[in-house]
Every structure is written in structure tokens, then in C-alpha cells.
Amino acid sequence: MQNLIQHLTIEFDECFIFAIYHRCTHDFIDIYTEIEHPDHDYIEVPIQGRYCGNDLSRLPHLLMSKAQTLIVTFDSNDDGDTERGFLGSYQFISNGM
């Protein structure tokens, strides 16, 4: 019997993304958890959240996708202000779990 991937989880360990007053206008990550299929246009689905700054407590500790796709996008401006970015891990959850 084949174990098909049903969901994905993502967990953030570090977040160092440039922000001014936590408005996320310079560098940020957007997370989409409600995408039904990898070919689905993620612009048409609700965003789970937009995150920036270096306060890990502002990020959800653990996120799970609604289906088999989870998208994280990173947007950065070109003004020269930089930080290290973010560090996280992901896991595939099969129907056998």
C-alpha cells in the first residue's frame, strides 16, 4: 500500500528578516497553506500570513497545509539593508500517520 503525502508541516527555528516597525514593507515571507494542488495559482488563495522582523514569537511555531502543497515566498527590496533571513524545517505527513 502506497503512503501518499496528505499534508506538510513547517516549523520556524530562526527569523532575521529586515523590518521597520514590524510593518513588513521591506523584506518578508508570505505563507500559503490552503493550496489544493501544486499547479494551483497561489495568488487566488488566501494568505496564511506575512511575517518579518527578528522576533520568533511573532511567527507561528508550527503550520500545517490544508492539502499536499505549502508555499513560502520571500520578498526582498533592493535598498541594501540585509539580515540573515529565516531558518525552518518541513515534514511530509502521509495518510499512514
WOTA-V623445 format. One record per backbone hydrogen bond with DSSP energy under -0.5 kcal/mol. NH is the residue of the N-H (numbers start at 0). CO is the residue of the C=O. If there is no record, write none. Layout:
BEGIN
NH & CO
NH & CO
END
This chain:
BEGIN
3 & 1
5 & 92
6 & 92
8 & 90
9 & 62
10 & 88
11 & 59
11 & 60
12 & 86
13 & 86
15 & 84
16 & 52
20 & 18
22 & 19
26 & 17
27 & 74
28 & 50
29 & 72
30 & 48
31 & 70
34 & 68
39 & 36
41 & 39
43 & 40
44 & 41
47 & 30
48 & 30
50 & 28
52 & 16
55 & 53
57 & 54
58 & 55
62 & 9
64 & 7
65 & 32
67 & 35
68 & 34
70 & 31
72 & 29
74 & 27
84 & 15
86 & 13
88 & 10
90 & 8
92 & 6
93 & 91
94 & 3
96 & 93
END
